[in-house]
Amino acid sequence: MSENVGFAGQISPEQVSQVHEKGFKSIINNRPDMEGGPDQPTSAQIEEAARNAGLDYVYQPVVAGQITELDVRAFANHYNELPKPLLMFCRTGNRSNNLYQLAKQMDLLDD
């Protein structure tokens, strides 16, 4: 975790206002839709809540244990372009943290 990024487990559309209140300016969703079954909020539902709260939103699903270099490079582009701080989330936050750490190790992040 740095001053520019935070990690979380699955968030709901109702929690987006709390994300905004904590000072985040962007959200990156790394969890594929329906990974957790029909009870998991969809990316579209969370994106709508994020946009309504004035937050930037990116849906970049990655599969746990199968993060590719392309995934890392795509994430780095989002990270470098989005307003910060940003919140990344997946099921537990670990996948998002791994994506961030890999991009950092590859020296792809601007901060």
Order of alpha helices (4+ residues) and beta strands (2+ residues): beta-alpha-beta-alpha-beta-alpha-beta-alpha
